[in-house]
Amino acid sequence: MKPLMLLGAFLIVVGIVAFTYQGITYTTREKVVDIGSMHITAEKQNTIPLTPIVGVLALVGGGLLLLAGRKA
C-alpha cells in the first residue's frame, strides 16, 4: 500500500473516532489532604473536547490523500 493511501486511511479512521467520541477523557489523582502520615487523594476526570470540525477536516483530508495516492 502506498504511503499516501495509508495516511489517508488513518485520517479517515481518526475522523470517524472524532465524530463518535467527541472528546478524550483521562483521569488524574490529586492530593486533597496531606497531614503528616495521613494522605487523602481524589480522582478527577478531565476532558479534551474534539469539535466536529476536527472530524470533518480529518475525513476530507483522508479522502483527498486516498485519491492522490491512487493517481500517483
PEFEN-V905535 format. One record per pair of residues at least 12 apart in sequence whose C-alpha atoms are under 6 Angstrom apart, sorted by the first residue. I is the first residue (numbers start at 0). J is the second residue. If there is no record, write none. Layout:
i->[I | I]
j->[J | J]
This chain:
i->[3 | 3 | 4 | 4 | 7 | 7 | 7 | 10 | 10 | 11 | 11 | 14 | 14 | 14 | 17 | 18 | 21 | 22 | 22 | 22 | 23 | 23 | 24 | 24 | 25 | 25 | 26 | 26 | 27 | 27 | 28 | 28 | 29]
j->[64 | 68 | 65 | 68 | 61 | 64 | 65 | 57 | 61 | 58 | 61 | 54 | 57 | 58 | 54 | 54 | 49 | 47 | 48 | 49 | 46 | 47 | 45 | 46 | 44 | 45 | 43 | 44 | 42 | 43 | 41 | 42 | 41]
